[in-house]
Amino acid sequence: VQRAVSSFCPKDWTSDAPTGVVNIGETKAEILVIREGKVAFVRSLPLGLDKFTESIARRMNIDKEGMARIVGAMEEGRDVNDSIKKAVRAAVRPEMEFLSAEVQTCFRYFSVNNQNTAVGQVVVFGNGTTLLAGKEFIEERLHLPVHLWEKEMRGAGEGADGLDAHLED
């Protein structure tokens, strides 16, 4: 993980305040804290895009193929009816609230065990981050600046896909 952070993270992650990282992968979510350019905390949760899409499909009462079409359209930025977007976000709310609470708990744990050093910003990336409104849920819960790697940080490092591949190691 340290190798991945060194290779792929933007230089401003070495700022005074630690940076929280939330990677929503296909089968799990990784929560990291980067401090002085090094990984200071890591937690992995068995809550990835697969679980989110299962929940959305179940709550919206649609099959896997229909869900895959909606997910694909939203991730590609194609026009999707606003009522469908709202229904998807409402359906994923319980899981995203759980994930946001876990992120908050991890950051508190880090702070308590590091002389009350608080995380100053959060970077979110991974499969379906936009679809799941991960940025909005985490901002709402933590009241910290939250950045989407794909939209705001592309070009600062090699990219989320490269970091994601290293985190899977």
Disulfide bonds with the S-S distance in Angstrom:
none
